[in-house]
Amino acid sequence: MTLHASNRGLTTLTSHFLLLAAALAVATQLLAQGPPPGNQPPPPPPTAGMNATIDSDGSSATYIVTEQLVGINFPNDAEGTTPTVSGNFVIAPDGSISVGSSEFIADLRNLKSDQEQRDGYIRKNVLETDKFPTAEFLPTKIEGLPKMIPFTGQAGVQVTGNLTVHGVTKEVTFQCITTFNRNGTIAGRVKTTFNFATFGLNKPTIARLMSVDDKITLELVFRLKRS
């Protein structure tokens, strides 16, 4: 009888221990997952206007040009990117861009592609970065941005402004899908296209290059931090 009672007590103790271990495992998993979406605090209220700074960690400027190399039977997209970008984006309470306080500047001296020879040629002979080290975009007009700027959701935005490359300034328009985040960041990717002649750029001419498309695509990836 004593042996049976001892076994029953050991079994009960083991069962309790297993239940406690299972409960702890579930609790640990729930803590790791964080609060369910329905229990998240609400996002900050939308604001009339904003002041945002470009976060260089998450922003970049890229050129894309289609080229045909000697001995290769298909075209190739040459892409060069600089991560060295800076600037501000200021929206007035009436929803307009604060001209003079908003800018996007990219350091072209840090453009890099998958070929160092191409990079050196582009910097020296096409962009002439020793004379014109940066590209600057000064926005003057924005459309599609909600007047009360949110902290969640997305918006289709069109931004027009003056782009200066190689000492030449032209008006261009960028279009993008802009994402607003709870933590106050705003992210997006914008593109525009133009020809070499638009900014007085010489098309590359090197021995291993059969041809270069006249169209240049400029892509700006941005991550803004609201203040």
Backbone bond lengths (Angstrom), bond angles and torsions (degrees), N, CA, C in turn:
res aa  C-N    CA-C-N  psi(-1)  N-CA   C-N-CA  omega(-1)  CA-C   N-CA-C  phi
1 M - - - 1.465 - - 1.520 110.16 -
2 T 1.299 115.21 -42.34 1.462 118.85 -179.60 1.516 111.25 -63.47
3 L 1.359 116.17 -39.28 1.468 120.71 179.46 1.510 110.81 -65.14
4 H 1.365 116.89 -43.03 1.469 120.03 179.59 1.521 111.15 -64.70
5 A 1.321 116.99 -41.98 1.468 120.76 179.47 1.512 110.34 -63.62
6 S 1.322 116.02 -39.15 1.468 119.71 179.12 1.516 110.48 -64.40
7 N 1.359 116.16 -41.00 1.470 119.57 -179.86 1.525 110.95 -65.20
8 R 1.378 115.36 -41.21 1.460 118.42 179.31 1.526 110.65 -63.00
9 G 1.338 117.15 -40.08 1.464 120.36 179.12 1.519 111.42 -65.13
10 L 1.337 116.60 -39.66 1.468 120.51 179.27 1.521 110.81 -66.07
11 T 1.361 115.15 -39.72 1.468 119.45 178.90 1.519 110.91 -63.86
12 T 1.340 115.52 -43.51 1.475 119.60 179.87 1.519 110.80 -63.10
13 L 1.336 116.40 -43.32 1.462 120.71 179.23 1.526 111.32 -62.56
14 T 1.325 115.85 -41.43 1.468 119.86 178.82 1.522 110.96 -63.27
15 S 1.331 116.90 -41.79 1.467 121.18 179.83 1.514 110.89 -62.17
16 H 1.342 115.32 -43.87 1.465 119.04 178.52 1.524 111.45 -62.01
17 F 1.326 115.17 -40.65 1.468 119.68 -179.99 1.530 111.26 -63.85
18 L 1.341 117.20 -41.62 1.459 121.55 179.94 1.523 110.55 -66.11
19 L 1.339 117.30 -40.08 1.456 120.64 178.11 1.523 111.07 -63.80
20 L 1.337 115.96 -41.51 1.463 120.26 178.63 1.523 111.12 -64.49
21 A 1.335 116.84 -41.72 1.459 120.87 179.02 1.523 111.42 -63.77
22 A 1.342 116.60 -40.09 1.464 120.68 179.01 1.523 110.74 -65.76
23 A 1.347 115.64 -41.46 1.467 119.56 179.14 1.523 111.09 -63.61
24 L 1.327 116.61 -41.51 1.467 120.37 178.43 1.515 111.21 -64.16
25 A 1.333 117.65 -38.53 1.466 121.41 179.21 1.520 110.97 -64.16
26 V 1.342 116.53 -43.10 1.471 120.18 178.92 1.521 110.55 -64.68
27 A 1.339 116.75 -42.74 1.460 120.75 -179.52 1.528 110.86 -62.78
28 T 1.345 116.20 -41.87 1.463 120.39 178.98 1.517 111.60 -62.38
29 Q 1.331 116.45 -40.93 1.462 120.96 179.07 1.527 111.37 -64.98
30 L 1.334 116.74 -41.67 1.464 120.44 179.90 1.519 111.23 -66.08
31 L 1.337 116.87 -38.62 1.459 119.94 177.88 1.523 110.99 -65.28
32 A 1.324 117.07 -38.90 1.460 121.20 179.26 1.520 111.89 -65.49
33 Q 1.334 115.72 -35.10 1.462 119.85 -179.65 1.519 112.56 -74.64
34 G 1.324 117.75 -22.26 1.456 120.66 -177.45 1.513 110.23 82.90
35 P 1.312 115.67 178.67 1.465 119.36 -178.26 1.512 111.11 -67.68
36 P 1.325 118.03 146.85 1.464 120.48 178.02 1.520 110.00 -62.04
37 P 1.357 117.67 155.26 1.464 121.36 -177.03 1.519 113.35 -52.00
38 G 1.317 117.22 -36.28 1.451 119.70 -177.39 1.517 113.32 -67.36
39 N 1.353 116.96 -18.59 1.455 120.76 -178.49 1.522 112.88 -100.43
40 Q 1.337 117.99 3.14 1.456 120.43 178.30 1.522 109.63 -68.24
41 P 1.324 116.64 144.90 1.469 118.46 176.04 1.522 109.67 -65.01
42 P 1.307 117.66 150.46 1.468 119.88 -179.73 1.522 110.86 -65.45
43 P 1.323 117.78 152.54 1.466 120.15 178.06 1.524 110.14 -67.68
44 P 1.315 117.61 160.85 1.468 119.83 175.60 1.530 110.02 -58.72
45 P 1.312 117.72 153.06 1.466 119.94 -179.74 1.522 111.30 -68.48
46 P 1.325 118.17 150.72 1.473 121.39 176.99 1.526 110.47 -58.31
47 T 1.321 114.68 153.48 1.460 119.77 -178.74 1.527 110.70 -119.79
48 A 1.326 115.48 148.74 1.462 121.11 172.74 1.517 107.13 -87.03
49 G 1.343 115.67 102.96 1.460 120.08 -175.39 1.511 111.63 87.53
50 M 1.319 116.10 166.99 1.464 120.90 177.63 1.518 109.53 -166.04
51 N 1.319 114.32 160.38 1.461 122.44 172.65 1.516 106.99 -125.10
52 A 1.326 117.61 117.08 1.466 121.23 -175.96 1.521 110.28 -129.54
53 T 1.315 114.79 144.96 1.469 122.15 179.14 1.513 109.61 -112.67
54 I 1.318 116.35 140.61 1.466 120.87 179.11 1.523 109.98 -70.68
55 D 1.315 116.04 127.29 1.460 122.87 176.30 1.524 107.77 -89.41
56 S 1.327 115.81 112.31 1.468 119.27 -177.62 1.522 111.98 -64.49
57 D 1.332 116.79 -23.16 1.466 120.55 176.17 1.520 108.55 -85.89
58 G 1.321 116.11 83.66 1.458 120.71 -176.69 1.510 111.86 131.06
59 S 1.343 117.03 2.58 1.463 121.86 178.24 1.533 109.52 -124.17
60 S 1.331 115.73 149.98 1.466 119.92 -178.52 1.523 109.54 -164.45
61 A 1.333 115.09 166.93 1.463 122.20 174.13 1.525 107.74 -129.22
62 T 1.340 116.54 134.81 1.461 121.49 -174.91 1.524 110.47 -135.26
63 Y 1.351 116.21 136.73 1.461 120.18 169.85 1.528 108.44 -102.46
64 I 1.319 116.41 147.43 1.463 121.96 177.16 1.525 108.21 -133.29
65 V 1.322 116.14 122.34 1.469 122.25 -179.96 1.516 108.62 -134.31
66 T 1.328 116.87 134.22 1.464 120.80 177.71 1.518 109.72 -84.77
67 E 1.332 116.37 128.04 1.461 121.95 -178.37 1.524 109.94 -128.00
68 Q 1.322 115.80 157.68 1.470 122.34 175.52 1.515 107.60 -122.33
69 L 1.322 116.89 116.62 1.454 121.87 -178.49 1.526 110.97 -91.23
70 V 1.316 116.31 148.49 1.463 121.79 177.48 1.523 109.32 -63.45
71 G 1.338 116.32 132.20 1.456 121.05 178.24 1.511 114.31 86.03
72 I 1.332 117.86 -1.85 1.454 122.01 178.21 1.528 108.46 -111.15
73 N 1.334 116.74 130.58 1.468 120.84 -172.88 1.530 114.55 -85.50
74 F 1.318 117.41 4.90 1.462 118.79 -179.17 1.534 108.76 -143.30
75 P 1.330 116.98 153.85 1.468 120.04 179.70 1.519 111.90 -72.42
76 N 1.308 115.35 162.95 1.463 122.19 -177.75 1.518 109.00 -136.26
77 D 1.335 116.39 138.57 1.458 120.59 175.14 1.525 109.61 -87.76
78 A 1.329 115.32 112.68 1.465 120.23 175.35 1.522 108.01 -84.08
79 E 1.328 116.33 127.77 1.460 121.50 -179.33 1.519 110.01 -126.90
80 G 1.312 115.11 130.94 1.460 120.79 175.94 1.513 109.25 -127.49
81 T 1.334 116.50 133.69 1.462 121.07 -174.42 1.518 111.47 -127.32
82 T 1.322 115.61 139.24 1.457 120.66 169.61 1.525 108.93 -116.28
83 P 1.327 117.16 128.52 1.470 120.12 177.22 1.529 111.99 -89.38
84 T 1.331 115.98 -1.72 1.462 120.50 -175.94 1.519 109.49 -89.51
85 V 1.309 115.63 88.92 1.463 121.70 -179.11 1.521 109.10 -130.43
86 S 1.323 115.50 155.08 1.462 120.64 -179.70 1.518 109.07 -154.93
87 G 1.331 115.76 170.69 1.458 118.80 176.27 1.511 113.56 142.90
88 N 1.313 114.40 -175.96 1.468 122.85 -179.31 1.519 109.68 -137.53
89 F 1.330 115.03 157.60 1.453 121.51 176.77 1.518 106.64 -137.08
90 V 1.322 115.88 111.00 1.460 120.72 -174.23 1.524 109.61 -118.06
91 I 1.325 116.08 124.45 1.463 122.83 177.59 1.527 108.64 -110.72
92 A 1.326 116.68 127.19 1.456 121.82 178.99 1.530 110.01 -74.07
93 P 1.327 117.63 162.04 1.474 120.50 -179.64 1.528 114.16 -57.58
94 D 1.342 117.45 -25.13 1.469 119.41 179.38 1.519 112.87 -84.32
95 G 1.360 117.61 2.20 1.456 121.91 176.84 1.518 114.57 93.66
96 S 1.318 118.29 -1.64 1.461 121.13 179.77 1.529 110.47 -89.36
97 I 1.323 115.63 159.47 1.461 120.45 176.47 1.520 109.41 -77.11
98 S 1.317 115.41 136.93 1.463 120.48 175.54 1.528 108.33 -80.62
99 V 1.339 115.04 92.88 1.464 120.81 -178.29 1.529 109.03 -65.40
100 G 1.320 115.69 134.70 1.452 120.09 -177.57 1.513 112.18 99.93
101 S 1.338 116.45 -23.30 1.466 120.54 177.78 1.521 111.94 -108.92
102 S 1.343 116.25 -6.53 1.468 120.63 -176.83 1.526 109.71 -114.09
103 E 1.328 116.33 134.33 1.465 120.79 179.87 1.523 109.94 -163.84
104 F 1.329 114.77 155.42 1.463 122.70 174.97 1.520 105.97 -132.35
105 I 1.329 118.04 116.05 1.464 122.67 -175.68 1.526 109.35 -118.62
106 A 1.328 116.04 128.99 1.466 121.94 178.66 1.525 109.41 -118.60
107 D 1.315 116.83 130.59 1.460 122.44 178.15 1.530 108.94 -84.35
108 L 1.338 116.55 106.95 1.469 121.43 -175.55 1.522 112.54 -75.26
109 R 1.306 117.57 -13.65 1.471 119.94 179.62 1.528 111.18 -68.78
110 N 1.321 116.71 -16.51 1.465 120.81 -178.89 1.522 112.96 -103.70
111 L 1.334 117.10 14.56 1.461 120.38 176.40 1.528 110.22 -63.99
112 K 1.334 115.59 131.30 1.463 120.10 178.20 1.515 109.95 -138.53
113 S 1.344 115.15 137.05 1.458 121.76 174.43 1.520 107.73 -117.05
114 D 1.324 116.69 -157.30 1.462 119.62 178.40 1.526 112.55 -89.19
115 Q 1.353 116.98 4.17 1.463 120.49 -178.89 1.527 109.79 -136.93
116 E 1.321 116.61 118.66 1.459 120.70 -179.45 1.530 111.65 -64.55
117 Q 1.347 117.50 -34.92 1.455 120.15 -179.76 1.524 110.59 -62.70
118 R 1.325 116.21 -43.14 1.458 120.45 177.30 1.524 110.87 -61.74
119 D 1.356 116.21 -44.40 1.460 120.59 -177.74 1.526 111.43 -59.45
120 G 1.319 115.52 -45.61 1.464 119.28 179.78 1.520 111.78 -62.74
121 Y 1.337 116.63 -40.54 1.466 120.55 -179.11 1.531 109.97 -66.97
122 I 1.322 117.11 -44.71 1.471 121.10 -179.02 1.527 110.32 -61.32
123 R 1.321 116.50 -45.38 1.460 119.49 -178.31 1.532 111.94 -65.82
124 K 1.340 116.31 -41.27 1.464 119.74 -174.53 1.522 113.19 -83.20
125 N 1.331 118.03 -43.85 1.464 120.63 -168.84 1.534 114.82 -104.68
126 V 1.317 117.65 -21.51 1.469 119.84 -177.82 1.528 110.79 -103.48
127 L 1.320 116.06 -58.80 1.466 119.80 -178.06 1.527 113.01 -85.89
128 E 1.331 117.01 -21.71 1.475 121.97 -177.99 1.536 109.83 50.00
129 T 1.315 114.90 60.07 1.456 119.86 -174.06 1.525 113.64 -68.54
130 D 1.329 117.90 -13.57 1.464 118.07 174.26 1.531 110.80 -68.78
131 K 1.350 116.64 -27.08 1.468 121.63 177.10 1.534 111.57 -98.25
132 F 1.328 115.79 -36.60 1.470 120.95 -175.27 1.536 108.66 -127.52
133 P 1.315 117.00 79.24 1.479 120.10 -171.71 1.521 115.65 -72.55
134 T 1.327 117.93 -18.04 1.461 119.02 -174.95 1.524 111.85 -129.47
135 A 1.315 114.65 159.95 1.464 122.78 166.88 1.521 106.47 -112.99
136 E 1.334 116.41 137.08 1.464 120.21 -175.72 1.528 110.32 -127.68
137 F 1.305 115.09 134.67 1.463 120.66 174.42 1.518 108.25 -120.21
138 L 1.342 115.75 121.37 1.456 122.32 179.70 1.522 108.48 -113.04
139 P 1.329 118.33 101.14 1.470 120.80 -177.24 1.526 111.35 -68.34
140 T 1.319 115.27 143.48 1.466 121.15 179.46 1.524 112.91 -124.09
141 K 1.336 117.35 -18.05 1.460 120.22 -176.03 1.517 109.36 -152.43
142 I 1.340 116.04 141.72 1.460 120.86 177.78 1.524 109.26 -135.41
143 E 1.329 115.45 139.92 1.453 121.92 178.51 1.523 109.12 -131.18
144 G 1.332 115.97 145.35 1.464 120.61 177.02 1.511 114.54 94.85
145 L 1.335 117.85 -11.61 1.466 120.35 179.14 1.527 109.44 -80.59
146 P 1.337 118.24 128.12 1.468 119.28 178.32 1.524 110.74 -57.85
147 K 1.321 116.53 141.56 1.461 119.50 179.90 1.521 110.95 -62.10
148 M 1.334 115.82 -39.83 1.460 120.30 171.96 1.525 106.50 -95.76
149 I 1.302 116.39 106.89 1.464 121.99 -169.62 1.532 109.73 -79.01
150 P 1.341 117.97 120.37 1.470 121.18 -172.81 1.520 113.27 -84.46
151 F 1.326 114.52 175.53 1.465 122.45 175.12 1.533 111.38 -112.40
152 T 1.315 116.42 7.80 1.465 121.35 174.49 1.519 108.43 -145.75
153 G 1.344 115.57 161.87 1.457 120.37 175.17 1.519 113.41 91.60
154 Q 1.320 114.64 -171.49 1.464 121.94 -177.75 1.525 110.05 -135.75
155 A 1.334 114.75 162.41 1.462 120.28 177.06 1.523 108.67 -150.41
156 G 1.333 116.44 140.59 1.460 121.03 172.98 1.514 108.57 -83.02
157 V 1.330 116.33 118.56 1.463 121.51 -172.33 1.521 110.39 -121.74
158 Q 1.314 115.96 142.65 1.458 122.76 175.24 1.527 108.22 -123.38
159 V 1.322 115.79 123.26 1.462 121.21 -177.16 1.528 109.24 -119.12
160 T 1.317 115.55 127.19 1.459 122.29 177.47 1.525 108.87 -112.64
161 G 1.323 115.62 142.62 1.463 118.80 179.38 1.506 111.71 -173.02
162 N 1.308 116.00 -172.32 1.465 123.05 -177.18 1.527 109.85 -102.10
163 L 1.326 115.40 119.57 1.462 122.43 178.79 1.513 108.84 -103.87
164 T 1.329 116.43 126.04 1.466 122.00 178.41 1.520 109.50 -112.97
165 V 1.329 115.58 119.16 1.465 123.05 176.80 1.521 107.43 -135.60
166 H 1.331 116.40 134.51 1.468 120.30 175.84 1.535 111.66 59.16
167 G 1.334 116.17 30.76 1.452 120.73 177.96 1.515 115.02 79.45
168 V 1.329 117.04 4.12 1.467 122.07 -178.84 1.532 108.76 -113.61
169 T 1.335 116.80 134.63 1.454 121.77 -178.66 1.524 110.66 -112.89
170 K 1.336 115.41 128.59 1.462 121.68 178.58 1.535 108.94 -135.46
171 E 1.322 115.56 150.83 1.457 119.23 175.03 1.520 109.36 -81.92
172 V 1.312 116.58 131.53 1.465 122.19 178.97 1.526 108.61 -134.10
173 T 1.329 115.57 162.29 1.458 121.71 177.86 1.519 109.53 -127.03
174 F 1.317 115.40 128.89 1.458 122.44 175.99 1.527 109.04 -106.30
175 Q 1.334 116.09 144.85 1.460 121.65 173.97 1.523 109.01 -124.68
176 C 1.321 116.23 143.24 1.468 118.24 -179.83 1.519 111.37 -162.03
177 I 1.329 114.62 165.18 1.459 123.33 168.87 1.531 106.21 -99.12
178 T 1.310 116.12 119.65 1.463 122.03 -177.68 1.523 109.89 -102.64
179 T 1.338 116.00 133.27 1.461 121.86 -179.86 1.518 110.40 -110.22
180 F 1.330 116.06 128.44 1.455 122.40 179.52 1.529 108.90 -103.04
181 N 1.328 116.49 131.77 1.458 121.59 -175.76 1.527 111.84 -116.26
182 R 1.342 114.94 152.06 1.459 121.61 -177.72 1.531 112.81 -58.03
183 N 1.346 116.39 -32.23 1.458 119.63 -175.96 1.529 113.09 -80.39
184 G 1.340 116.65 7.09 1.456 119.57 176.71 1.516 114.66 91.03
185 T 1.331 117.43 4.83 1.456 119.60 176.85 1.533 110.08 -93.45
186 I 1.309 114.89 152.37 1.460 122.44 177.08 1.519 106.87 -129.98
187 A 1.326 116.76 129.26 1.460 120.59 -175.27 1.515 110.93 -127.60
188 G 1.329 115.25 151.50 1.459 119.84 178.62 1.516 111.30 -174.58
189 R 1.308 114.49 173.72 1.469 122.37 179.81 1.526 106.89 -140.53
190 V 1.343 116.78 123.98 1.461 120.87 -177.56 1.526 109.62 -121.98
191 K 1.336 115.61 150.64 1.455 120.89 -179.83 1.517 110.49 -136.38
192 T 1.330 114.90 151.19 1.456 121.41 169.60 1.524 107.30 -149.70
193 T 1.315 117.52 159.83 1.468 121.76 179.77 1.521 110.02 -127.68
194 F 1.319 114.74 150.23 1.465 121.58 176.27 1.522 108.10 -158.74
195 N 1.319 116.54 171.93 1.465 121.91 -179.90 1.532 110.45 -97.80
196 F 1.317 115.59 162.71 1.466 120.29 177.44 1.527 110.62 -55.51
197 A 1.333 116.17 -42.87 1.464 120.46 -175.80 1.522 112.45 -66.98
198 T 1.334 117.50 -22.69 1.465 120.65 -178.21 1.524 111.26 -55.91
199 F 1.322 116.44 -38.64 1.464 120.98 -179.59 1.530 112.15 -115.18
200 G 1.325 116.63 23.05 1.456 120.62 176.44 1.513 113.91 64.11
201 L 1.331 117.19 34.69 1.462 121.86 -178.72 1.527 110.69 -94.33
202 N 1.315 116.54 139.55 1.459 121.65 175.58 1.523 110.31 -84.07
203 K 1.327 116.51 133.03 1.461 119.71 176.96 1.523 109.41 -69.72
204 P 1.323 117.71 140.42 1.467 121.06 -179.85 1.531 111.36 -60.58
205 T 1.316 115.97 139.10 1.469 122.34 175.60 1.523 108.16 -138.42
206 I 1.321 115.76 96.46 1.460 121.32 177.03 1.518 108.42 -130.16
207 A 1.335 116.32 162.31 1.467 122.01 -170.00 1.529 112.90 -58.78
208 R 1.316 118.11 -42.31 1.469 120.68 -174.87 1.525 112.98 -84.51
209 L 1.330 116.44 3.07 1.456 121.07 -178.07 1.519 109.60 -106.47
210 M 1.344 116.13 113.03 1.458 120.51 -178.71 1.527 111.35 -75.12
211 S 1.318 116.88 -44.85 1.463 120.34 -179.54 1.522 110.35 -158.98
212 V 1.336 114.90 159.96 1.462 122.42 177.56 1.519 107.75 -135.10
213 D 1.328 115.43 130.32 1.464 119.44 177.10 1.526 109.70 -63.92
214 D 1.314 116.68 146.55 1.461 120.36 -176.67 1.526 111.98 -76.44
215 K 1.317 117.96 -15.19 1.462 121.59 -175.57 1.523 111.50 -90.67
216 I 1.321 115.98 132.99 1.459 123.06 175.62 1.531 108.35 -113.88
217 T 1.320 116.67 130.62 1.460 121.11 173.18 1.524 108.37 -102.69
218 L 1.322 115.41 127.47 1.463 120.78 176.44 1.525 107.91 -109.13
219 E 1.319 116.01 124.67 1.459 121.92 -178.89 1.529 109.57 -119.07
220 L 1.303 116.04 127.65 1.463 121.77 176.59 1.525 108.63 -113.21
221 V 1.300 116.33 121.59 1.464 122.23 173.97 1.520 106.63 -102.85
222 F 1.317 116.89 125.30 1.450 118.06 -176.11 1.526 111.83 -129.16
223 R 1.314 113.33 149.38 1.460 122.64 172.52 1.528 105.86 -135.50
224 L 1.317 115.64 115.15 1.460 121.25 -177.71 1.525 110.26 -104.09
225 K 1.333 115.14 148.00 1.466 121.08 174.43 1.525 108.11 -116.61
226 R 1.320 115.99 119.33 1.462 120.11 178.73 1.533 109.82 -75.68
227 S 1.324 114.23 144.24 1.467 119.18 178.19 1.525 109.90 -119.98
